[in-house]
């Protein structure tokens, strides 16, 4: 028995050719990205051991805000070695005594957009308690002129090292992109006046003005090897205030002859705790923190004054203004209630040079880069993260929304560490903690891979 040959159905053949053509076009478009991803991975893996060593050395040698002389010089040398045009000592502060240590590396690579990538460089006045072999033991002169411990407790050592890693990747892959890359080492993020200082010193007149600005920030709430994205509102605005609570000093044995500013300051502090809970709508985010209290010299002396340093956070300008007004109102009323004369009422001031606006991640830019991050790290390693009340001055590089900006988060701790913390109820150490200790290798690798892939996407050849 013989089998009959089936007829050739041209309709099915045509449909098959169309499908095959579409698949070929898709794979052809995806092929360059896949090859570039592989090349980025090889470069990062080759350089990772050296970058980790650089990170550990930087972690052990932190510098406070507006004192980043050594950190910026080392970064400048790394950028020069990678082939970038370097401009350093950028930054003009409102206080003339402060020196500008901003550093920028520029690589011009043909026609195309200009991309800025920022890393902040400064550390915090925190005594490190991680127990790491590369833990910081440094001390420096703080703002009050006294010696304070210094620690990279917010991951800026990770940011600087990641920037160096990206700089090397992009220099080695110049044949795969076109445009201008601007790499910024920013000082004084912790005092939220470093970005403004660089812009005030003519940053965008001295280097190419970007079309897009990116940054990354290490955070403990996602596992290392992952990144977090927050489109739209991501970080709150931050305002600093000082309240000088004045009194009439005297001997501790005769309080009736004095007017105690310590007791008055305590009263003001307690009343301020009701502002957010009783004056701000539950639908609006707000934080009011009294961060420092300074007053007195000896236990048997009633001082003449006490200084309170406050930090206010909000997402709406009207909420910020309400908080500022409430601090002034409560401070004055408490002093009057304590019988303080008009000439000894509290002095309330807003530090306008230490203000950070809301960080607004560009939604379209976030959507554009999400599949890039998912491709290079894996879909499960790109996560949505809600807004937080922390603050950053990176958004200033966007010139009030004129330039799209995006900051994404990189995980800091191993997944097992986070799982153990969750089961035990003992939280891991977060940013600004004396025990903040990111895992270097996987944290750096994920950050460099993600940022390099984003840079190649934005600066892709036409």
Residue pairs with C-beta under 8 A, 6 or more apart in sequence:
32 176
33 375
36 173
36 176
36 453
36 456
37 375
37 376
37 453
39 173
39 176
40 169
40 173
40 376
40 449
40 452
40 453
40 456
41 449
43 168
43 169
43 172
43 173
44 165
44 169
44 445
44 448
44 449
44 452
45 445
47 165
47 168
48 441
48 444
48 445
51 161
51 164
51 165
51 444
51 448
52 440
52 441
52 444
54 78
54 161
54 164
55 157
55 158
55 161
55 440
55 444
56 134
56 440
57 134
58 71
58 74
58 152
58 157
58 160
58 161
59 132
59 134
59 135
59 136
59 152
59 157
60 134
60 135
60 136
60 137
60 138
61 70
61 71
61 136
61 138
62 71
62 123
62 124
62 136
62 138
62 150
62 151
62 152
62 157
63 69
63 70
63 71
63 121
63 122
63 123
63 140
63 150
64 122
64 123
64 124
64 125
64 140
64 142
64 148
64 150
65 122
65 123
65 187
65 188
65 189
65 190
65 191
65 194
66 93
66 98
66 99
66 101
66 122
66 187
66 188
66 191
66 194
67 101
67 122
67 140
68 101
68 121
68 122
68 187
68 188
69 99
69 101
71 101
71 121
71 122
71 160
71 185
72 88
72 89
72 101
72 102
72 103
72 121
72 185
72 187
73 88
75 103
75 121
75 160
75 163
75 164
75 185
76 86
76 88
76 103
76 105
76 185
78 164
78 167
79 86
79 103
79 105
79 164
79 167
79 183
80 86
80 105
82 105
82 164
82 167
82 168
82 171
83 107
83 171
84 105
84 106
84 107
84 167
84 171
84 183
85 105
85 106
85 107
85 108
86 103
86 104
86 105
86 106
87 103
87 104
87 106
87 206
87 207
88 101
88 102
88 103
88 104
89 99
89 100
89 101
89 102
89 103
90 100
90 102
90 103
90 104
90 198
90 201
90 203
90 206
91 98
91 99
91 100
91 101
91 102
91 187
91 188
91 194
91 197
91 198
91 200
91 201
92 100
92 197
92 200
92 201
93 100
93 188
93 193
93 197
93 200
93 353
94 193
94 353
95 353
98 188
98 197
100 187
100 197
100 198
100 201
101 121
101 187
102 184
102 185
102 186
102 187
102 194
102 197
102 198
102 201
102 203
103 184
103 185
104 182
104 183
104 184
104 185
104 203
104 206
104 207
105 167
105 182
105 183
106 180
106 181
106 182
106 183
106 207
106 208
107 170
107 171
107 174
107 180
107 181
107 183
108 180
108 208
109 174
109 177
109 178
109 179
109 180
109 181
109 459
110 178
110 179
111 178
111 179
112 177
112 178
112 179
112 180
112 459
112 461
112 462
113 179
113 180
113 211
113 212
113 458
113 459
114 179
114 180
114 181
114 182
114 208
114 209
114 210
114 211
114 212
115 179
115 180
115 181
115 182
115 210
115 211
115 212
115 213
115 214
115 455
115 458
115 459
116 182
116 183
116 184
116 210
116 212
116 213
116 214
116 397
117 163
117 166
117 181
117 182
117 183
117 184
117 213
117 214
117 215
117 451
117 455
118 184
118 186
118 195
118 213
118 214
118 215
118 394
118 397
119 156
119 159
119 160
119 162
119 163
119 183
119 184
119 185
119 186
119 215
120 156
120 159
120 160
120 185
120 186
120 187
120 189
120 190
120 194
120 394
121 156
121 159
121 160
121 185
121 186
121 187
121 189
122 156
122 187
122 188
122 189
122 190
122 191
122 194
123 136
123 150
123 151
123 152
123 153
123 154
123 156
123 157
123 190
124 150
124 151
124 152
124 153
124 154
124 190
124 432
125 140
125 142
125 148
125 149
125 150
126 149
126 150
126 151
126 153
126 432
126 433
126 434
127 149
127 151
127 434
128 135
128 136
128 137
128 149
128 151
128 153
128 434
129 434
129 435
130 434
130 435
130 436
130 437
132 437
136 149
136 150
136 151
136 152
138 149
138 150
138 151
139 147
139 148
139 149
139 150
140 147
140 148
140 150
141 147
141 148
142 148
151 434
153 431
153 432
153 433
153 434
153 436
154 190
154 431
154 432
154 436
155 217
155 218
155 219
155 412
155 431
155 436
155 438
156 189
158 218
158 410
158 412
158 438
158 440
158 443
158 444
158 447
159 215
159 216
159 217
159 218
160 185
161 444
162 216
162 410
162 444
162 447
162 448
162 451
163 183
163 185
165 444
165 447
165 448
165 452
166 183
166 448
166 451
166 452
166 455
167 183
169 448
169 452
170 177
170 181
170 452
170 455
170 456
173 456
176 456
176 461
177 455
177 456
177 459
177 460
177 461
178 459
178 460
178 461
178 462
179 458
179 459
180 208
181 455
181 459
182 207
182 208
182 210
184 198
184 397
186 194
186 195
186 198
186 394
187 194
187 197
187 198
188 194
188 197
189 195
189 392
189 393
189 394
191 354
192 238
192 354
192 355
192 356
192 391
192 392
192 393
193 353
193 354
193 393
194 393
195 393
195 394
195 396
195 397
196 353
196 393
196 396
199 396
199 397
209 403
210 397
210 403
211 403
211 404
212 365
212 403
212 404
212 405
212 406
212 458
213 394
213 397
213 398
213 403
213 404
213 405
213 406
214 405
214 406
214 407
214 408
214 451
214 454
214 455
214 458
215 394
215 405
215 406
215 407
215 408
216 227
216 407
216 408
216 409
216 410
216 447
216 450
216 451
217 392
217 407
217 408
217 409
217 410
218 409
218 410
218 411
218 412
218 431
218 438
218 443
218 447
219 228
219 385
219 409
219 410
219 411
219 412
219 430
219 431
220 411
220 412
220 413
220 418
220 428
220 429
220 430
220 431
220 436
220 438
221 228
221 385
221 409
221 411
222 228
222 383
222 385
222 409
222 410
222 411
223 411
223 413
223 414
223 415
223 418
224 410
224 411
224 412
224 413
224 414
224 415
224 438
224 439
224 442
224 443
224 446
225 377
225 381
225 411
225 415
225 442
225 443
225 445
225 446
226 377
226 381
226 382
226 383
226 410
226 411
226 446
227 373
227 377
227 381
227 382
227 383
227 408
227 409
227 410
227 411
227 446
227 447
227 450
228 383
228 384
228 385
228 408
228 409
228 410
228 411
229 361
229 366
229 370
229 373
229 382
229 383
229 384
229 385
229 408
229 409
230 361
230 366
230 384
230 385
230 386
230 387
230 408
230 409
231 361
231 362
231 363
231 366
231 367
232 360
232 361
232 363
232 387
233 315
233 358
233 359
233 360
233 361
233 387
234 359
234 360
234 361
234 387
234 388
234 407
235 356
235 358
235 359
235 387
235 388
235 389
235 390
235 391
235 392
235 395
235 407
236 285
236 287
236 313
236 314
236 315
236 358
236 387
236 388
236 389
236 390
236 391
237 313
237 314
237 315
237 317
237 320
237 355
237 356
237 357
237 358
237 391
238 311
238 312
238 313
238 354
238 355
238 356
238 391
239 311
239 312
239 313
239 320
239 323
239 324
239 350
239 351
239 354
239 355
240 309
240 310
240 311
240 312
240 350
240 351
240 354
240 355
241 309
241 310
241 311
241 312
241 324
241 327
241 348
241 349
241 350
241 351
242 307
242 308
242 309
242 310
242 347
242 348
242 349
242 351
243 268
243 307
243 308
243 310
243 327
243 331
243 346
243 347
243 348
244 305
244 306
244 307
244 308
244 346
244 347
244 348
245 261
245 264
245 265
245 268
245 295
245 305
245 306
245 307
245 308
245 331
245 335
245 346
246 261
246 304
246 305
246 335
246 340
246 344
246 345
246 346
246 347
247 258
247 259
247 260
247 261
247 262
247 264
247 302
247 303
247 304
247 305
247 306
247 340
247 344
248 258
248 259
248 302
248 304
248 344
249 258
249 301
249 302
249 303
249 304
250 257
250 258
250 301
250 302
251 257
251 258
251 300
251 301
251 302
252 299
252 300
252 301
252 302
253 300
255 302
258 302
259 338
259 339
259 340
259 344
260 302
261 295
261 302
261 303
261 304
261 305
261 306
262 295
262 296
262 302
262 303
262 306
263 338
264 306
264 334
264 335
264 338
264 340
265 293
265 295
265 306
265 308
267 334
267 338
268 308
268 330
268 331
268 334
268 346
269 290
269 293
269 308
271 330
271 334
272 288
272 290
272 310
272 326
272 327
272 330
273 288
275 286
275 288
275 323
275 326
275 327
275 330
276 286
276 287
276 288
276 323
279 322
279 326
280 286
280 319
280 322
280 323
284 314
284 315
284 316
284 319
285 313
285 314
285 315
285 319
285 387
285 389
286 312
286 313
286 314
286 319
286 323
287 311
287 312
287 313
287 314
287 389
288 310
288 311
288 312
288 323
288 326
288 327
289 310
289 311
289 312
289 313
290 308
290 309
290 310
291 309
291 310
291 311
292 307
292 308
292 309
293 306
293 307
293 308
294 306
294 307
294 309
295 303
295 305
295 306
295 307
296 303
296 306
297 303
310 327
312 320
312 323
312 324
312 327
313 389
313 391
314 320
314 323
315 358
315 387
324 350
327 348
328 348
331 345
331 346
331 348
332 345
332 346
332 348
335 344
335 345
335 346
336 345
356 391
356 392
356 393
356 395
356 396
357 393
357 395
357 396
357 400
358 395
359 391
359 392
359 394
359 395
359 405
359 407
360 395
360 398
360 401
360 405
361 405
361 406
361 407
362 404
362 405
362 406
364 404
365 404
365 405
365 406
366 406
368 457
369 406
369 408
369 454
369 457
370 382
372 453
372 454
372 457
373 382
373 408
373 450
373 453
373 454
374 381
374 382
375 453
376 449
376 450
376 453
377 446
377 449
377 450
381 446
385 409
390 431
392 407
394 405
394 407
395 405
397 403
397 405
398 404
398 405
408 450
410 443
410 446
410 447
410 450
411 443
411 446
412 436
412 438
412 439
412 443
413 428
413 438
413 439
414 439
414 442
417 428
418 428
421 427
421 428
429 435
429 436
429 437
430 436
